């Protein structure tokens, strides 16, 4: 999970590990969360599936930034 501050909000990028088969490659589902003053504001659903944890987290952060930009 990665956290950033953006325009007065705390934003989070999440990577949820999923592995469908023991022989399959690990993949990460991306999601994002927006909070303000320690309180939940909004969360995304699954934004996509990525091969790396970092890519998934960055996708979640990008979603959260876009949400803030569209609601401030």
PDB file of N, CA, C and O in Angstrom:
ATOM      1  N   UNK A   1       0.851  -1.167   0.000  1.00  0.00           N
ATOM      2  CA  UNK A   1       0.000   0.000   0.000  1.00  0.00           C
ATOM      3  C   UNK A   1       0.899   1.233   0.000  1.00  0.00           C
ATOM      4  O   UNK A   1       1.862   1.315   0.763  1.00  0.00           O
ATOM      5  N   UNK A   2       0.573   2.181  -0.860  1.00  0.00           N
ATOM      6  CA  UNK A   2       1.299   3.449  -0.915  1.00  0.00           C
ATOM      7  C   UNK A   2       0.348   4.572  -0.518  1.00  0.00           C
ATOM      8  O   UNK A   2      -0.838   4.557  -0.845  1.00  0.00           O
ATOM      9  N   UNK A   3       0.909   5.549   0.201  1.00  0.00           N
ATOM     10  CA  UNK A   3       0.127   6.700   0.647  1.00  0.00           C
ATOM     11  C   UNK A   3       0.769   7.969   0.123  1.00  0.00           C
ATOM     12  O   UNK A   3       1.990   8.061  -0.005  1.00  0.00           O
ATOM     13  N   UNK A   4      -0.073   8.943  -0.176  1.00  0.00           N
ATOM     14  CA  UNK A   4       0.407  10.251  -0.608  1.00  0.00           C
ATOM     15  C   UNK A   4      -0.576  11.297  -0.099  1.00  0.00           C
ATOM     16  O   UNK A   4      -1.731  10.978   0.183  1.00  0.00           O
ATOM     17  N   UNK A   5      -0.131  12.530   0.019  1.00  0.00           N
ATOM     18  CA  UNK A   5      -1.004  13.653   0.332  1.00  0.00           C
ATOM     19  C   UNK A   5      -1.254  14.406  -0.955  1.00  0.00           C
ATOM     20  O   UNK A   5      -0.328  14.653  -1.728  1.00  0.00           O
ATOM     21  N   UNK A   6      -2.513  14.774  -1.190  1.00  0.00           N
ATOM     22  CA  UNK A   6      -2.869  15.453  -2.432  1.00  0.00           C
ATOM     23  C   UNK A   6      -4.012  16.422  -2.175  1.00  0.00           C
ATOM     24  O   UNK A   6      -5.129  16.011  -1.861  1.00  0.00           O
ATOM     25  N   UNK A   7      -3.725  17.706  -2.309  1.00  0.00           N
ATOM     26  CA  UNK A   7      -4.726  18.769  -2.164  1.00  0.00           C
ATOM     27  C   UNK A   7      -5.546  18.640  -0.882  1.00  0.00           C
ATOM     28  O   UNK A   7      -6.764  18.816  -0.897  1.00  0.00           O
ATOM     29  N   UNK A   8      -4.874  18.333   0.221  1.00  0.00           N
ATOM     30  CA  UNK A   8      -5.545  18.249   1.512  1.00  0.00           C
ATOM     31  C   UNK A   8      -6.167  16.900   1.832  1.00  0.00           C
ATOM     32  O   UNK A   8      -6.775  16.735   2.890  1.00  0.00           O
ATOM     33  N   UNK A   9      -6.026  15.942   0.943  1.00  0.00           N
ATOM     34  CA  UNK A   9      -6.547  14.592   1.141  1.00  0.00           C
ATOM     35  C   UNK A   9      -5.385  13.610   1.310  1.00  0.00           C
ATOM     36  O   UNK A   9      -4.294  13.829   0.783  1.00  0.00           O
ATOM     37  N   UNK A  10      -5.626  12.551   2.034  1.00  0.00           N
ATOM     38  CA  UNK A  10      -4.695  11.416   2.067  1.00  0.00           C
ATOM     39  C   UNK A  10      -5.229  10.428   1.047  1.00  0.00           C
ATOM     40  O   UNK A  10      -6.395  10.037   1.097  1.00  0.00           O
ATOM     41  N   UNK A  11      -4.372  10.029   0.124  1.00  0.00           N
ATOM     42  CA  UNK A  11      -4.795   9.081  -0.902  1.00  0.00           C
ATOM     43  C   UNK A  11      -3.946   7.818  -0.784  1.00  0.00           C
ATOM     44  O   UNK A  11      -2.780   7.857  -0.391  1.00  0.00           O
ATOM     45  N   UNK A  12      -4.565   6.712  -1.135  1.00  0.00           N
ATOM     46  CA  UNK A  12      -3.945   5.404  -0.980  1.00  0.00           C
ATOM     47  C   UNK A  12      -4.057   4.612  -2.261  1.00  0.00           C
ATOM     48  O   UNK A  12      -5.100   4.611  -2.914  1.00  0.00           O
ATOM     49  N   UNK A  13      -2.986   3.943  -2.615  1.00  0.00           N
ATOM     50  CA  UNK A  13      -2.988   3.001  -3.728  1.00  0.00           C
ATOM     51  C   UNK A  13      -2.766   1.605  -3.172  1.00  0.00           C
ATOM     52  O   UNK A  13      -1.798   1.361  -2.452  1.00  0.00           O
ATOM     53  N   UNK A  14      -3.658   0.700  -3.504  1.00  0.00           N
ATOM     54  CA  UNK A  14      -3.608  -0.659  -2.969  1.00  0.00           C
ATOM     55  C   UNK A  14      -3.277  -1.663  -4.070  1.00  0.00           C
ATOM     56  O   UNK A  14      -3.664  -1.490  -5.225  1.00  0.00           O
ATOM     57  N   UNK A  15      -2.566  -2.697  -3.696  1.00  0.00           N
ATOM     58  CA  UNK A  15      -2.288  -3.829  -4.575  1.00  0.00           C
ATOM     59  C   UNK A  15      -2.728  -5.085  -3.835  1.00  0.00           C
ATOM     60  O   UNK A  15      -2.172  -5.428  -2.791  1.00  0.00           O
ATOM     61  N   UNK A  16      -3.724  -5.764  -4.379  1.00  0.00           N
ATOM     62  CA  UNK A  16      -4.239  -6.976  -3.756  1.00  0.00           C
ATOM     63  C   UNK A  16      -3.716  -8.166  -4.543  1.00  0.00           C
ATOM     64  O   UNK A  16      -4.063  -8.355  -5.709  1.00  0.00           O
ATOM     65  N   UNK A  17      -2.887  -8.956  -3.904  1.00  0.00           N
ATOM     66  CA  UNK A  17      -2.261 -10.086  -4.578  1.00  0.00           C
ATOM     67  C   UNK A  17      -3.295 -11.160  -4.890  1.00  0.00           C
ATOM     68  O   UNK A  17      -4.111 -11.527  -4.044  1.00  0.00           O
ATOM     69  N   UNK A  18      -3.244 -11.648  -6.104  1.00  0.00           N
ATOM     70  CA  UNK A  18      -4.096 -12.777  -6.449  1.00  0.00           C
ATOM     71  C   UNK A  18      -3.278 -13.776  -7.268  1.00  0.00           C
ATOM     72  O   UNK A  18      -2.481 -13.416  -8.134  1.00  0.00           O
ATOM     73  N   UNK A  19      -3.512 -15.017  -6.957  1.00  0.00           N
ATOM     74  CA  UNK A  19      -2.832 -16.095  -7.660  1.00  0.00           C
ATOM     75  C   UNK A  19      -3.853 -17.217  -7.822  1.00  0.00           C
ATOM     76  O   UNK A  19      -4.223 -17.882  -6.855  1.00  0.00           O
ATOM     77  N   UNK A  20      -4.289 -17.409  -9.027  1.00  0.00           N
ATOM     78  CA  UNK A  20      -5.369 -18.360  -9.279  1.00  0.00           C
ATOM     79  C   UNK A  20      -4.906 -19.810  -9.223  1.00  0.00           C
ATOM     80  O   UNK A  20      -5.679 -20.695  -8.856  1.00  0.00           O
ATOM     81  N   UNK A  21      -3.684 -20.052  -9.575  1.00  0.00           N
ATOM     82  CA  UNK A  21      -3.166 -21.415  -9.648  1.00  0.00           C
ATOM     83  C   UNK A  21      -1.764 -21.402  -9.061  1.00  0.00           C
ATOM     84  O   UNK A  21      -1.030 -20.427  -9.222  1.00  0.00           O
ATOM     85  N   UNK A  22      -1.396 -22.463  -8.392  1.00  0.00           N
ATOM     86  CA  UNK A  22      -0.081 -22.526  -7.751  1.00  0.00           C
ATOM     87  C   UNK A  22       1.056 -22.317  -8.760  1.00  0.00           C
ATOM     88  O   UNK A  22       2.120 -21.814  -8.398  1.00  0.00           O
ATOM     89  N   UNK A  23       0.837 -22.698 -10.009  1.00  0.00           N
ATOM     90  CA  UNK A  23       1.873 -22.535 -11.033  1.00  0.00           C
ATOM     91  C   UNK A  23       1.748 -21.218 -11.798  1.00  0.00           C
ATOM     92  O   UNK A  23       2.620 -20.872 -12.595  1.00  0.00           O
ATOM     93  N   UNK A  24       0.682 -20.503 -11.558  1.00  0.00           N
ATOM     94  CA  UNK A  24       0.450 -19.235 -12.265  1.00  0.00           C
ATOM     95  C   UNK A  24       1.286 -18.120 -11.657  1.00  0.00           C
ATOM     96  O   UNK A  24       1.658 -18.161 -10.484  1.00  0.00           O
ATOM     97  N   UNK A  25       1.565 -17.143 -12.471  1.00  0.00           N
ATOM     98  CA  UNK A  25       2.262 -15.940 -12.021  1.00  0.00           C
ATOM     99  C   UNK A  25       1.393 -15.148 -11.063  1.00  0.00           C
ATOM    100  O   UNK A  25       0.170 -15.118 -11.199  1.00  0.00           O
ATOM    101  N   UNK A  26       2.028 -14.509 -10.096  1.00  0.00           N
ATOM    102  CA  UNK A  26       1.279 -13.612  -9.212  1.00  0.00           C
ATOM    103  C   UNK A  26       0.833 -12.397 -10.013  1.00  0.00           C
ATOM    104  O   UNK A  26       1.563 -11.893 -10.867  1.00  0.00           O
ATOM    105  N   UNK A  27      -0.364 -11.942  -9.723  1.00  0.00           N
ATOM    106  CA  UNK A  27      -0.870 -10.712 -10.299  1.00  0.00           C
ATOM    107  C   UNK A  27      -1.450  -9.878  -9.169  1.00  0.00           C
ATOM    108  O   UNK A  27      -1.724 -10.386  -8.081  1.00  0.00           O
ATOM    109  N   UNK A  28      -1.633  -8.600  -9.438  1.00  0.00           N
ATOM    110  CA  UNK A  28      -2.110  -7.681  -8.411  1.00  0.00           C
ATOM    111  C   UNK A  28      -3.293  -6.876  -8.931  1.00  0.00           C
ATOM    112  O   UNK A  28      -3.221  -6.255  -9.992  1.00  0.00           O
ATOM    113  N   UNK A  29      -4.365  -6.896  -8.179  1.00  0.00           N
ATOM    114  CA  UNK A  29      -5.522  -6.064  -8.487  1.00  0.00           C
ATOM    115  C   UNK A  29      -5.288  -4.692  -7.857  1.00  0.00           C
ATOM    116  O   UNK A  29      -4.848  -4.592  -6.712  1.00  0.00           O
ATOM    117  N   UNK A  30      -5.583  -3.649  -8.608  1.00  0.00           N
ATOM    118  CA  UNK A  30      -5.373  -2.278  -8.143  1.00  0.00           C
ATOM    119  C   UNK A  30      -6.666  -1.679  -7.622  1.00  0.00           C
ATOM    120  O   UNK A  30      -7.746  -1.947  -8.149  1.00  0.00           O
ATOM    121  N   UNK A  31      -6.543  -0.858  -6.573  1.00  0.00           N
ATOM    122  CA  UNK A  31      -7.674  -0.057  -6.098  1.00  0.00           C
ATOM    123  C   UNK A  31      -7.127   1.191  -5.421  1.00  0.00           C
ATOM    124  O   UNK A  31      -5.940   1.274  -5.106  1.00  0.00           O
ATOM    125  N   UNK A  32      -8.005   2.153  -5.204  1.00  0.00           N
ATOM    126  CA  UNK A  32      -7.602   3.403  -4.569  1.00  0.00           C
ATOM    127  C   UNK A  32      -8.603   3.811  -3.502  1.00  0.00           C
ATOM    128  O   UNK A  32      -9.778   3.445  -3.545  1.00  0.00           O
ATOM    129  N   UNK A  33      -8.098   4.583  -2.538  1.00  0.00           N
ATOM    130  CA  UNK A  33      -8.935   5.090  -1.449  1.00  0.00           C
ATOM    131  C   UNK A  33      -8.586   6.552  -1.195  1.00  0.00           C
ATOM    132  O   UNK A  33      -7.425   6.951  -1.290  1.00  0.00           O
ATOM    133  N   UNK A  34      -9.601   7.343  -0.872  1.00  0.00           N
ATOM    134  CA  UNK A  34      -9.425   8.755  -0.533  1.00  0.00           C
ATOM    135  C   UNK A  34      -9.947   8.960   0.884  1.00  0.00           C
ATOM    136  O   UNK A  34     -11.060   8.548   1.211  1.00  0.00           O
ATOM    137  N   UNK A  35      -9.128   9.605   1.729  1.00  0.00           N
ATOM    138  CA  UNK A  35      -9.550   9.966   3.081  1.00  0.00           C
ATOM    139  C   UNK A  35      -9.233  11.436   3.326  1.00  0.00           C
ATOM    140  O   UNK A  35      -8.411  12.039   2.636  1.00  0.00           O
ATOM    141  N   UNK A  36      -9.904  11.992   4.322  1.00  0.00           N
ATOM    142  CA  UNK A  36      -9.618  13.376   4.723  1.00  0.00           C
ATOM    143  C   UNK A  36      -9.819  13.484   6.222  1.00  0.00           C
ATOM    144  O   UNK A  36     -10.846  13.068   6.757  1.00  0.00           O
ATOM    145  N   UNK A  37      -8.836  14.043   6.885  1.00  0.00           N
ATOM    146  CA  UNK A  37      -8.873  14.190   8.348  1.00  0.00           C
ATOM    147  C   UNK A  37      -9.136  12.849   9.030  1.00  0.00           C
ATOM    148  O   UNK A  37      -9.848  12.778  10.032  1.00  0.00           O
ATOM    149  N   UNK A  38      -8.559  11.803   8.481  1.00  0.00           N
ATOM    150  CA  UNK A  38      -8.689  10.477   9.077  1.00  0.00           C
ATOM    151  C   UNK A  38     -10.008   9.780   8.823  1.00  0.00           C
ATOM    152  O   UNK A  38     -10.271   8.717   9.387  1.00  0.00           O
ATOM    153  N   UNK A  39     -10.853  10.375   7.966  1.00  0.00           N
ATOM    154  CA  UNK A  39     -12.161   9.788   7.691  1.00  0.00           C
ATOM    155  C   UNK A  39     -12.255   9.348   6.238  1.00  0.00           C
ATOM    156  O   UNK A  39     -11.752  10.012   5.333  1.00  0.00           O
ATOM    157  N   UNK A  40     -12.907   8.221   6.040  1.00  0.00           N
ATOM    158  CA  UNK A  40     -13.137   7.678   4.711  1.00  0.00           C
ATOM    159  C   UNK A  40     -13.963   8.651   3.868  1.00  0.00           C
ATOM    160  O   UNK A  40     -14.954   9.207   4.340  1.00  0.00           O
ATOM    161  N   UNK A  41     -13.543   8.849   2.612  1.00  0.00           N
ATOM    162  CA  UNK A  41     -14.280   9.691   1.683  1.00  0.00           C
ATOM    163  C   UNK A  41     -14.813   8.852   0.518  1.00  0.00           C
ATOM    164  O   UNK A  41     -16.010   8.873   0.233  1.00  0.00           O
ATOM    165  N   UNK A  42     -13.922   8.114  -0.153  1.00  0.00           N
ATOM    166  CA  UNK A  42     -14.338   7.338  -1.332  1.00  0.00           C
ATOM    167  C   UNK A  42     -13.326   6.224  -1.596  1.00  0.00           C
ATOM    168  O   UNK A  42     -12.154   6.335  -1.234  1.00  0.00           O
ATOM    169  N   UNK A  43     -13.790   5.162  -2.224  1.00  0.00           N
ATOM    170  CA  UNK A  43     -12.907   4.070  -2.633  1.00  0.00           C
ATOM    171  C   UNK A  43     -13.338   3.581  -4.004  1.00  0.00           C
ATOM    172  O   UNK A  43     -14.516   3.629  -4.358  1.00  0.00           O
ATOM    173  N   UNK A  44     -12.388   3.121  -4.748  1.00  0.00           N
ATOM    174  CA  UNK A  44     -12.683   2.556  -6.067  1.00  0.00           C
ATOM    175  C   UNK A  44     -13.028   1.075  -5.915  1.00  0.00           C
ATOM    176  O   UNK A  44     -12.864   0.479  -4.850  1.00  0.00           O
ATOM    177  N   UNK A  45     -13.493   0.526  -6.978  1.00  0.00           N
ATOM    178  CA  UNK A  45     -13.551  -0.928  -7.089  1.00  0.00           C
ATOM    179  C   UNK A  45     -12.212  -1.387  -7.644  1.00  0.00           C
ATOM    180  O   UNK A  45     -11.225  -0.656  -7.563  1.00  0.00           O
ATOM    181  N   UNK A  46     -12.171  -2.566  -8.196  1.00  0.00           N
ATOM    182  CA  UNK A  46     -10.945  -3.050  -8.842  1.00  0.00           C
ATOM    183  C   UNK A  46     -10.752  -2.242 -10.123  1.00  0.00           C
ATOM    184  O   UNK A  46     -11.642  -2.169 -10.970  1.00  0.00           O
ATOM    185  N   UNK A  47      -9.574  -1.639 -10.245  1.00  0.00           N
ATOM    186  CA  UNK A  47      -9.271  -0.771 -11.381  1.00  0.00           C
ATOM    187  C   UNK A  47      -8.593  -1.512 -12.529  1.00  0.00           C
ATOM    188  O   UNK A  47      -8.601  -1.042 -13.667  1.00  0.00           O
ATOM    189  N   UNK A  48      -8.025  -2.633 -12.239  1.00  0.00           N
ATOM    190  CA  UNK A  48      -7.315  -3.408 -13.254  1.00  0.00           C
ATOM    191  C   UNK A  48      -6.415  -4.423 -12.587  1.00  0.00           C
ATOM    192  O   UNK A  48      -6.266  -4.437 -11.366  1.00  0.00           O
ATOM    193  N   UNK A  49      -5.818  -5.271 -13.405  1.00  0.00           N
ATOM    194  CA  UNK A  49      -4.909  -6.312 -12.938  1.00  0.00           C
ATOM    195  C   UNK A  49      -3.525  -6.011 -13.505  1.00  0.00           C
ATOM    196  O   UNK A  49      -3.381  -5.733 -14.695  1.00  0.00           O
ATOM    197  N   UNK A  50      -2.505  -6.069 -12.641  1.00  0.00           N
ATOM    198  CA  UNK A  50      -1.142  -5.723 -13.027  1.00  0.00           C
ATOM    199  C   UNK A  50      -0.174  -6.819 -12.622  1.00  0.00           C
ATOM    200  O   UNK A  50      -0.446  -7.600 -11.711  1.00  0.00           O
ATOM    201  N   UNK A  51       0.953  -6.867 -13.306  1.00  0.00           N
ATOM    202  CA  UNK A  51       1.961  -7.883 -13.012  1.00  0.00           C
ATOM    203  C   UNK A  51       2.864  -7.504 -11.852  1.00  0.00           C
ATOM    204  O   UNK A  51       3.545  -8.363 -11.293  1.00  0.00           O
ATOM    205  N   UNK A  52       2.879  -6.223 -11.481  1.00  0.00           N
ATOM    206  CA  UNK A  52       3.715  -5.824 -10.346  1.00  0.00           C
ATOM    207  C   UNK A  52       2.894  -5.072  -9.304  1.00  0.00           C
ATOM    208  O   UNK A  52       1.919  -4.387  -9.614  1.00  0.00           O
ATOM    209  N   UNK A  53       3.321  -5.225  -8.077  1.00  0.00           N
ATOM    210  CA  UNK A  53       2.670  -4.544  -6.961  1.00  0.00           C
ATOM    211  C   UNK A  53       2.761  -3.029  -7.121  1.00  0.00           C
ATOM    212  O   UNK A  53       1.789  -2.316  -6.872  1.00  0.00           O
ATOM    213  N   UNK A  54       3.932  -2.539  -7.537  1.00  0.00           N
ATOM    214  CA  UNK A  54       4.135  -1.098  -7.706  1.00  0.00           C
ATOM    215  C   UNK A  54       3.204  -0.503  -8.758  1.00  0.00           C
ATOM    216  O   UNK A  54       2.650   0.577  -8.559  1.00  0.00           O
ATOM    217  N   UNK A  55       3.030  -1.210  -9.886  1.00  0.00           N
ATOM    218  CA  UNK A  55       2.126  -0.719 -10.934  1.00  0.00           C
ATOM    219  C   UNK A  55       0.688  -0.628 -10.423  1.00  0.00           C
ATOM    220  O   UNK A  55      -0.019   0.340 -10.701  1.00  0.00           O
ATOM    221  N   UNK A  56       0.274  -1.627  -9.687  1.00  0.00           N
ATOM    222  CA  UNK A  56      -1.083  -1.630  -9.139  1.00  0.00           C
ATOM    223  C   UNK A  56      -1.275  -0.475  -8.158  1.00  0.00           C
ATOM    224  O   UNK A  56      -2.297   0.209  -8.193  1.00  0.00           O
ATOM    225  N   UNK A  57      -0.300  -0.262  -7.290  1.00  0.00           N
ATOM    226  CA  UNK A  57      -0.402   0.824  -6.318  1.00  0.00           C
ATOM    227  C   UNK A  57      -0.425   2.181  -7.013  1.00  0.00           C
ATOM    228  O   UNK A  57      -1.183   3.066  -6.617  1.00  0.00           O
ATOM    229  N   UNK A  58       0.387   2.350  -8.030  1.00  0.00           N
ATOM    230  CA  UNK A  58       0.418   3.622  -8.762  1.00  0.00           C
ATOM    231  C   UNK A  58      -0.911   3.877  -9.467  1.00  0.00           C
ATOM    232  O   UNK A  58      -1.376   5.015  -9.524  1.00  0.00           O
ATOM    233  N   UNK A  59      -1.515   2.834  -9.998  1.00  0.00           N
ATOM    234  CA  UNK A  59      -2.837   2.967 -10.619  1.00  0.00           C
ATOM    235  C   UNK A  59      -3.857   3.451  -9.588  1.00  0.00           C
ATOM    236  O   UNK A  59      -4.669   4.326  -9.885  1.00  0.00           O
ATOM    237  N   UNK A  60      -3.819   2.892  -8.391  1.00  0.00           N
ATOM    238  CA  UNK A  60      -4.731   3.314  -7.330  1.00  0.00           C
ATOM    239  C   UNK A  60      -4.519   4.764  -6.937  1.00  0.00           C
ATOM    240  O   UNK A  60      -5.481   5.501  -6.723  1.00  0.00           O
ATOM    241  N   UNK A  61      -3.265   5.174  -6.840  1.00  0.00           N
ATOM    242  CA  UNK A  61      -2.969   6.579  -6.519  1.00  0.00           C
ATOM    243  C   UNK A  61      -3.451   7.512  -7.627  1.00  0.00           C
ATOM    244  O   UNK A  61      -3.992   8.583  -7.351  1.00  0.00           O
ATOM    245  N   UNK A  62      -3.253   7.107  -8.873  1.00  0.00           N
ATOM    246  CA  UNK A  62      -3.707   7.931  -9.998  1.00  0.00           C
ATOM    247  C   UNK A  62      -5.226   8.078  -9.989  1.00  0.00           C
ATOM    248  O   UNK A  62      -5.750   9.159 -10.256  1.00  0.00           O
ATOM    249  N   UNK A  63      -5.927   6.995  -9.683  1.00  0.00           N
ATOM    250  CA  UNK A  63      -7.388   7.069  -9.590  1.00  0.00           C
ATOM    251  C   UNK A  63      -7.790   8.051  -8.487  1.00  0.00           C
ATOM    252  O   UNK A  63      -8.678   8.880  -8.685  1.00  0.00           O
ATOM    253  N   UNK A  64      -7.136   7.957  -7.327  1.00  0.00           N
ATOM    254  CA  UNK A  64      -7.467   8.817  -6.192  1.00  0.00           C
ATOM    255  C   UNK A  64      -7.200  10.290  -6.524  1.00  0.00           C
ATOM    256  O   UNK A  64      -7.996  11.156  -6.162  1.00  0.00           O
ATOM    257  N   UNK A  65      -6.100  10.577  -7.200  1.00  0.00           N
ATOM    258  CA  UNK A  65      -5.820  11.965  -7.611  1.00  0.00           C
ATOM    259  C   UNK A  65      -6.912  12.475  -8.548  1.00  0.00           C
ATOM    260  O   UNK A  65      -7.385  13.602  -8.403  1.00  0.00           O
ATOM    261  N   UNK A  66      -7.304  11.653  -9.496  1.00  0.00           N
ATOM    262  CA  UNK A  66      -8.353  12.046 -10.443  1.00  0.00           C
ATOM    263  C   UNK A  66      -9.674  12.275  -9.706  1.00  0.00           C
ATOM    264  O   UNK A  66     -10.410  13.207 -10.030  1.00  0.00           O
ATOM    265  N   UNK A  67      -9.976  11.436  -8.725  1.00  0.00           N
ATOM    266  CA  UNK A  67     -11.205  11.615  -7.961  1.00  0.00           C
ATOM    267  C   UNK A  67     -11.182  12.965  -7.251  1.00  0.00           C
ATOM    268  O   UNK A  67     -12.163  13.707  -7.299  1.00  0.00           O
ATOM    269  N   UNK A  68     -10.072  13.288  -6.593  1.00  0.00           N
ATOM    270  CA  UNK A  68      -9.951  14.568  -5.890  1.00  0.00           C
ATOM    271  C   UNK A  68     -10.105  15.719  -6.886  1.00  0.00           C
ATOM    272  O   UNK A  68     -10.842  16.670  -6.623  1.00  0.00           O
ATOM    273  N   UNK A  69      -9.411  15.639  -8.034  1.00  0.00           N
ATOM    274  CA  UNK A  69      -9.491  16.710  -9.021  1.00  0.00           C
ATOM    275  C   UNK A  69     -10.923  16.941  -9.501  1.00  0.00           C
ATOM    276  O   UNK A  69     -11.288  18.072  -9.822  1.00  0.00           O
ATOM    277  N   UNK A  70     -11.725  15.900  -9.555  1.00  0.00           N
ATOM    278  CA  UNK A  70     -13.099  16.018 -10.053  1.00  0.00           C
ATOM    279  C   UNK A  70     -14.106  16.372  -8.969  1.00  0.00           C
ATOM    280  O   UNK A  70     -15.273  16.614  -9.274  1.00  0.00           O
ATOM    281  N   UNK A  71     -13.677  16.408  -7.701  1.00  0.00           N
ATOM    282  CA  UNK A  71     -14.620  16.664  -6.615  1.00  0.00           C
ATOM    283  C   UNK A  71     -14.224  17.826  -5.715  1.00  0.00           C
ATOM    284  O   UNK A  71     -14.876  18.067  -4.699  1.00  0.00           O
ATOM    285  N   UNK A  72     -13.188  18.537  -6.064  1.00  0.00           N
ATOM    286  CA  UNK A  72     -12.759  19.677  -5.251  1.00  0.00           C
ATOM    287  C   UNK A  72     -13.149  20.962  -5.945  1.00  0.00           C
ATOM    288  O   UNK A  72     -12.882  22.047  -5.430  1.00  0.00           O
TER     289      UNK A  72
END
